[in-house]
Amino acid sequence: MTQQDVITEGFVLQTKITSQEPFKPLKEAKDAFERSYLVDVLEICKGNVSKAAKLAGKYRADFYDLVKNTI
């Protein structure tokens, strides 16, 4: 992202301004990424939770709980 050793406030603000999407708090960004990831994995596996869990590196029950609580 940068050639510098330190990411400055100006760089972050510049990136935020040039981005089309609003800058979200970390929790919102994490939740959005997680939801998108789970949807993508399930689409790839055609809704097969066991295959999706394996692809995501999770136990089936844990993956199912993630889906239930996220989507």
Backbone as CSV, one residue per row, in Angstrom:
resi,resn,N_x,N_y,N_z,CA_x,CA_y,CA_z,C_x,C_y,C_z
1,MET,0.806,-1.191,0.000,0.000,0.000,0.000,0.858,1.268,0.000
2,THR,2.023,1.164,0.609,2.881,2.342,0.679,4.346,1.917,0.659
3,GLN,5.196,2.814,0.238,6.630,2.559,0.215,7.278,2.911,1.546
4,GLN,6.532,3.583,2.422,7.061,4.063,3.685,6.990,2.989,4.769
5,ASP,7.831,3.149,5.804,7.808,2.230,6.942,6.628,2.495,7.870
6,VAL,6.138,3.716,7.861,5.033,4.108,8.736,3.875,4.592,7.871
7,ILE,2.673,4.115,8.191,1.480,4.591,7.491,0.981,5.818,8.232
8,THR,0.979,6.937,7.553,0.612,8.208,8.177,-0.896,8.428,8.152
9,GLU,-1.354,9.332,8.991,-2.766,9.699,9.024,-3.210,10.243,7.660
10,GLY,-2.349,11.017,7.033,-2.663,11.575,5.721,-2.912,10.499,4.675
11,PHE,-2.115,9.445,4.729,-2.305,8.342,3.776,-3.649,7.668,3.989
12,VAL,-3.996,7.445,5.255,-5.281,6.811,5.573,-6.425,7.692,5.109
13,LEU,-6.345,8.979,5.402,-7.413,9.898,4.996,-7.510,9.999,3.481
14,GLN,-6.368,10.001,2.805,-6.357,10.053,1.333,-7.045,8.815,0.780
15,THR,-6.754,7.671,1.330,-7.368,6.419,0.882,-8.864,6.451,1.139
16,LYS,-9.249,6.967,2.287,-10.665,7.057,2.644,-11.403,7.963,1.659
17,ILE,-10.792,9.069,1.306,-11.431,10.032,0.409,-11.572,9.458,-0.998
18,THR,-10.585,8.704,-1.477,-10.642,8.175,-2.836,-11.499,6.928,-2.932
19,SER,-11.831,6.323,-1.806,-12.658,5.125,-1.806,-14.109,5.503,-2.090
20,GLN,-14.805,4.649,-2.819,-16.216,4.878,-3.130,-17.115,4.526,-1.942
21,GLU,-16.656,3.612,-1.090,-17.450,3.178,0.049,-17.087,3.993,1.282
22,PRO,-18.082,4.229,2.155,-17.761,4.955,3.391,-16.849,4.124,4.295
23,PHE,-16.028,4.795,5.052,-15.112,4.138,5.978,-15.918,3.629,7.154
24,LYS,-15.823,2.328,7.428,-16.612,1.714,8.489,-15.741,1.456,9.716
25,PRO,-16.380,1.423,10.889,-15.644,0.982,12.084,-15.190,-0.467,11.894
26,LEU,-14.142,-0.862,12.611,-13.552,-2.190,12.448,-14.578,-3.303,12.602
27,LYS,-15.436,-3.245,13.615,-16.417,-4.314,13.833,-17.352,-4.440,12.644
28,GLU,-17.846,-3.315,12.130,-18.734,-3.350,10.960,-18.016,-3.925,9.744
29,ALA,-16.777,-3.504,9.520,-16.003,-3.997,8.386,-15.754,-5.498,8.509
30,LYS,-15.416,-5.952,9.721,-15.173,-7.378,9.969,-16.448,-8.180,9.736
31,ASP,-17.565,-7.692,10.261,-18.845,-8.390,10.093,-19.238,-8.473,8.613
32,ALA,-19.042,-7.392,7.877,-19.372,-7.377,6.448,-18.493,-8.354,5.675
33,PHE,-17.181,-8.364,6.008,-16.273,-9.294,5.345,-16.677,-10.730,5.651
34,GLU,-16.960,-11.015,6.933,-17.305,-12.373,7.343,-18.576,-12.850,6.629
35,ARG,-19.584,-11.984,6.553,-20.824,-12.352,5.870,-20.559,-12.650,4.397
36,SER,-19.810,-11.780,3.743,-19.485,-11.959,2.336,-18.691,-13.247,2.120
37,TYR,-17.732,-13.508,2.997,-16.914,-14.716,2.911,-17.784,-15.964,3.024
38,LEU,-18.669,-15.992,4.013,-19.532,-17.163,4.212,-20.459,-17.385,3.024
39,VAL,-21.024,-16.308,2.502,-21.892,-16.423,1.329,-21.104,-16.974,0.144
40,ASP,-19.896,-16.458,-0.076,-19.059,-16.925,-1.185,-18.712,-18.406,-1.042
41,VAL,-18.319,-18.811,0.166,-17.958,-20.220,0.392,-19.168,-21.125,0.145
42,LEU,-20.327,-20.708,0.638,-21.536,-21.520,0.435,-21.917,-21.578,-1.044
43,GLU,-21.747,-20.484,-1.763,-22.040,-20.486,-3.204,-21.095,-21.424,-3.943
44,ILE,-19.808,-21.362,-3.603,-18.821,-22.237,-4.244,-19.179,-23.707,-4.010
45,CYS,-19.648,-24.001,-2.793,-19.970,-25.390,-2.419,-21.438,-25.733,-2.671
46,LYS,-22.131,-24.865,-3.400,-23.535,-25.080,-3.769,-24.411,-25.390,-2.555
47,GLY,-24.147,-24.682,-1.446,-24.959,-24.811,-0.247,-24.625,-25.990,0.644
48,ASN,-23.641,-26.786,0.266,-23.257,-27.944,1.084,-22.420,-27.446,2.269
49,VAL,-23.028,-27.475,3.452,-22.384,-26.927,4.643,-21.130,-27.709,5.015
50,SER,-21.167,-29.026,4.870,-19.988,-29.837,5.212,-18.795,-29.476,4.335
51,LYS,-19.026,-29.342,3.029,-17.943,-28.966,2.110,-17.467,-27.540,2.378
52,ALA,-18.415,-26.645,2.645,-18.062,-25.251,2.916,-17.225,-25.153,4.186
53,ALA,-17.602,-25.907,5.205,-16.847,-25.894,6.461,-15.422,-26.392,6.232
54,LYS,-15.296,-27.453,5.464,-13.961,-27.995,5.177,-13.118,-26.976,4.420
55,LEU,-13.718,-26.335,3.431,-13.007,-25.321,2.647,-12.576,-24.147,3.528
56,ALA,-13.411,-23.789,4.502,-13.106,-22.669,5.401,-12.192,-23.068,6.556
57,GLY,-11.912,-24.368,6.672,-11.037,-24.824,7.744,-11.710,-24.825,9.104
58,LYS,-13.013,-25.072,9.123,-13.787,-25.083,10.367,-14.480,-26.429,10.532
59,TYR,-14.810,-26.747,11.790,-15.676,-27.900,12.030,-17.069,-27.551,11.515
60,ARG,-17.791,-28.566,11.045,-19.108,-28.325,10.462,-20.024,-27.588,11.433
61,ALA,-20.080,-28.030,12.686,-20.965,-27.402,13.675,-20.572,-25.945,13.917
62,ASP,-19.280,-25.682,13.988,-18.813,-24.305,14.191,-19.152,-23.435,12.985
63,PHE,-18.979,-23.989,11.794,-19.298,-23.253,10.572,-20.789,-22.953,10.515
64,TYR,-21.605,-23.953,10.844,-23.054,-23.764,10.835,-23.454,-22.658,11.817
65,ASP,-22.843,-22.649,13.006,-23.127,-21.589,13.985,-22.742,-20.220,13.435
66,LEU,-21.601,-20.131,12.755,-21.196,-18.873,12.133,-22.241,-18.402,11.132
67,VAL,-22.687,-19.319,10.297,-23.688,-18.977,9.281,-24.990,-18.528,9.948
68,LYS,-25.419,-19.277,10.938,-26.669,-18.981,11.634,-26.609,-17.608,12.305
69,ASN,-25.469,-17.252,12.858,-25.332,-15.990,13.587,-24.922,-14.813,12.710
70,THR,-24.516,-15.078,11.471,-23.982,-14.026,10.617,-24.902,-13.664,9.474
71,ILE,-25.492,-14.652,8.863,-26.284,-14.407,7.643,-27.740,-14.228,7.970
